[in-house]
Amino acid sequence: MNTSNKFAWTWKIKEDQLEEYVQLHLNPWPEIMEEHRKAGIKNYSIFQNGNQFFYCFECDDVDSAFDYIAKSDDCNKWNAITSKMVEGSFDFNEAEPIRPMKEVFYLE
């Protein structure tokens, strides 16, 4: 099977934080968008089903991208806010902040 340069994961957002989480993502900070671009992340989408969110993006070097984000002051400020909203953690300074799903199908 061919593989892609797509990465995805899913999280649940705490019910009492749901509205604020959605609002932050409807109006993301411009510097967060720029830092993700500089990290090499593109075609990034987030989908919502109740309090379950599905995240998908493309990246040529995900390890390098996550390392860049971990060192970004702007991203660390954003993550300090949003990480309190998720069930789990996505601190990019942890060994496994995000557990990408295994890709089992890819159609070019």
Secondary structure, DSSP 8 states (H G I E B T S, - for coil): ----SEEEEEEEB-GGGHHHHHHHHHS--HHHHHHHHHHTEEEEEEEEETTEEEEEEEES-HHHHHHHHHT-HHHHHHHHHHTTTBSS---TTSS-S-----------
